[in-house]
Amino acid sequence: MGGVDRTKVAPVAPPPTPSASSGQALVKNAKERGTLACDRMDQTGGRVMLCECGCGEHAVVGSFRPGHDQKLRTDLERRAGGLLALRSLVEAAEAFAAGLSQSDALAQSVRTVFEQQGGKHARGH
């Protein structure tokens, strides 16, 4: 039948031992490039994804390690200044995306939310 001979597979080197520092660097670089966080291919040729929470560990299934989706939710809520503040940000973004508000209104909503928490809008504060 012609086509590609799928019985011959190039040997795959054993995966490197993941480390938090290298994983975090891979996540940062992937985000800067606007690509998915992936540092190597698995033995079947599929992508091995890094957890999207930013921990630098490898995702087990989907985009997160078990429980790390909640870790990301908690971090986003904290950074926004609480659940109600996060809701305000999402509602402002939705209104803008639907064409119901202008960019200056969106910017003002964002400023208001972060000013209410005393300017603690930088990650890690």
WOQUITA-V868184 format. One record per residue. N is the residue number from 1. RES is the residue in one letter. PSI is psi in radians with two decimals (999 if undefined). Layout:
n->[N | N]
res->[RES | RES]
psi->[PSI | PSI]
This chain:
n->[1 | 2 | 3 | 4 | 5 | 6 | 7 | 8 | 9 | 10 | 11 | 12 | 13 | 14 | 15 | 16 | 17 | 18 | 19 | 20 | 21 | 22 | 23 | 24 | 25 | 26 | 27 | 28 | 29 | 30 | 31 | 32 | 33 | 34 | 35 | 36 | 37 | 38 | 39 | 40 | 41 | 42 | 43 | 44 | 45 | 46 | 47 | 48 | 49 | 50 | 51 | 52 | 53 | 54 | 55 | 56 | 57 | 58 | 59 | 60 | 61 | 62 | 63 | 64 | 65 | 66 | 67 | 68 | 69 | 70 | 71 | 72 | 73 | 74 | 75 | 76 | 77 | 78 | 79 | 80 | 81 | 82 | 83 | 84 | 85 | 86 | 87 | 88 | 89 | 90 | 91 | 92 | 93 | 94 | 95 | 96 | 97 | 98 | 99 | 100 | 101 | 102 | 103 | 104 | 105 | 106 | 107 | 108 | 109 | 110 | 111 | 112 | 113 | 114 | 115 | 116 | 117 | 118 | 119 | 120 | 121 | 122 | 123 | 124 | 125]
res->[M | G | G | V | D | R | T | K | V | A | P | V | A | P | P | P | T | P | S | A | S | S | G | Q | A | L | V | K | N | A | K | E | R | G | T | L | A | C | D | R | M | D | Q | T | G | G | R | V | M | L | C | E | C | G | C | G | E | H | A | V | V | G | S | F | R | P | G | H | D | Q | K | L | R | T | D | L | E | R | R | A | G | G | L | L | A | L | R | S | L | V | E | A | A | E | A | F | A | A | G | L | S | Q | S | D | A | L | A | Q | S | V | R | T | V | F | E | Q | Q | G | G | K | H | A | R | G | H]
psi->[0.12 | 3.11 | -2.85 | 2.37 | 1.86 | 0.06 | -0.31 | 2.07 | 2.32 | 2.48 | 2.54 | 2.28 | 2.62 | 2.54 | 2.55 | 2.70 | 2.13 | 2.54 | 2.62 | -0.72 | -0.75 | -0.65 | -0.74 | -0.65 | -0.69 | -0.72 | -0.81 | -0.82 | -0.71 | -0.72 | -0.69 | -0.61 | -0.20 | 0.49 | 2.99 | 2.59 | 1.80 | 2.19 | -0.20 | 2.97 | 2.55 | -3.09 | -0.34 | 0.04 | 0.05 | 2.82 | 2.47 | 1.92 | 2.55 | 2.59 | 2.31 | -0.07 | -0.31 | 0.13 | -0.37 | -0.03 | 2.86 | 2.33 | 2.45 | -0.94 | 2.29 | -2.40 | -0.13 | 2.76 | 2.78 | 2.22 | -0.21 | -0.32 | -0.69 | -0.62 | -0.76 | -0.77 | -0.80 | -0.74 | -0.76 | -0.72 | -0.78 | -0.80 | -0.53 | -0.31 | 0.32 | 2.97 | -0.70 | -0.66 | -0.70 | -0.72 | -0.73 | -0.72 | -0.77 | -0.76 | -0.71 | -0.73 | -0.70 | -0.74 | -0.72 | -0.81 | -0.55 | -0.02 | 0.28 | -0.15 | 2.80 | 2.93 | -0.56 | -0.60 | -0.69 | -0.81 | -0.72 | -0.71 | -0.75 | -0.82 | -0.77 | -0.80 | -0.83 | -0.49 | -0.54 | -0.39 | 0.30 | 0.50 | 0.22 | 1.10 | -0.11 | 2.49 | 2.40 | -0.01 | 999]
